[in-house]
């Protein structure tokens, strides 16, 4: 009985993520991130002001290539000149490095444009990150 209890506790702590949500999950951060395309429902700046952003992003891993595709007209996310039309950009992403060659799966590093995104919450129903490379705006996404 003690063995079963010990194993249950071990599984509970091993499946807990580093993010606010979900508390318990059996999917890896990659599986949760790539589970669907994500649509931004709101953004909150450092002053607490909410605003709308027209942005959709999808992450994928194909062999050793980790790519994302973003459709947006919001300059801080695209790095392109602001205009009224949506632009599609494709870039690469990776987890940030941590000590001893490990990966920090709370930080996404993107190219095109270069971005540092700190994941606040990641589940199959929500993806929230803070753009630490520009203005610390927090973006809230839901699956499409």
C-alpha positions, 0 to 999 in steps of 0.5 A, a space after each residue: 500500500 505504501 508503494 502505491 501511495 509513493 508512486 501516486 505522489 511521484 506521478 503527481 509531482 512529475 506531471 505538474 507543470 511549471 505554469 499556472 495552469 494546468 496543475 496536473 497534466 500528462 501532456 508535454 509542453 510541446 504537445 500542449 503548444 502544438 495541439 492547435 492553432 492559437 488566436 489572441 483574445 486580448 492583450 494587457 500592457 504593463 499599465 493594466 490596459 486591455 486591448 485587442 490584437 488580431 493575431 493567430 499563431 501555430 507552432 510545429 516541430 518537424 524533425 529537428 526544425 521547430 517553426 511557427 506561423 503567425 498571421 497578424 497585423 500587429 507590429 510588436 509581434 510581427 516586426 514588420 511595418 505596421 499596416 492595415 492588412 494581415 501579414 504572414 510570417 514564418 520563423 523558428 522557435 526553441 526553448 531557452 537554455 538553462 543550467 547544465 545543458 537543460 532546457 527552460 520550458 517556460 521561455 520560448 525564443 523566436 526568430 523572425 522577429 527575435 522575441 523572448 516569450 515567457 509562458 505564464 499559462 499553457 494548457 489545451 484551452 489557454 496559452 498566455 505569455 509575456 513578451 519580454 523582448 519588447 514591452 512586457 505586454 501579456 497576450 492571452 490566446 485560445 485554440 481555434 
